Structures are given as C-alpha cells and as structure tokens.
C-alpha cells in the first residue's frame, strides 16, 4: 500500500484528505505544516506528497523546493492543493507534478494520485 504524506494546516481539510485517500486504499500520514511534512518525508520515504500552499513555518512551495533540491527526495511526486495560489504552482511545473484548486473534488484528487503513482 503506497504511503502518501499530506501537508495541510487546516485540520478539517487534512482529515477529509486522509479519509479520501485511505478509502482509496492508500496509507496516509499528515502534518500541520511544511516543516513537519518534510520531517515525515525524510523519515518515511513516501510514494507521493500532497501539500497546501499557505502554511505556517514552511509553505508548500518551500517544502517542494526543498524536496527537489534533495537528491534522496527529488523523485517523489508532489501535488499542490490550493485556494488562491494555483497560478503560482502552475508557474513551477518543475516543482509540482500536479496542481488542484480548492475546492477540489474527490474523484479528480484520486485520479491525479493514481496517475502519478502508476
């Protein structure tokens, strides 16, 4: 079962993401900000990361850039899920493998994750 790390500071959104992905058959670990997510990624070596953009301590963009600069983490697909910063994410196709705008639907999220993990 592939492991997905979620970086999301909105607890209700994080819980919904966890439930969606677990229901789709994935193992999920979540973190309340990018810095904690980076620690999880380094510890658990997930198959994929789903991150929000605006978070305290380390944004989703900072998390993704840090991962891309680390040879041990650079291969991990990163999905940005964001409200207002989708344009910023799309301007960095070398950093984000996919960008989904909030509110995103479950089917599109699961389809994107499945595609990136295949």
Secondary structure, 3 states (H helix, E strand, C coil): CCEEEEECCCHHHHHHHHHHHHHCCCEEEEECCHHHHHHHHHHHCCCEEEECCCCCCCCHHHHHHHHHHCCCCCCCEEEEEECCCHHHHHCCCCCCCEEEECCCCHHHHHHHHHHHHC
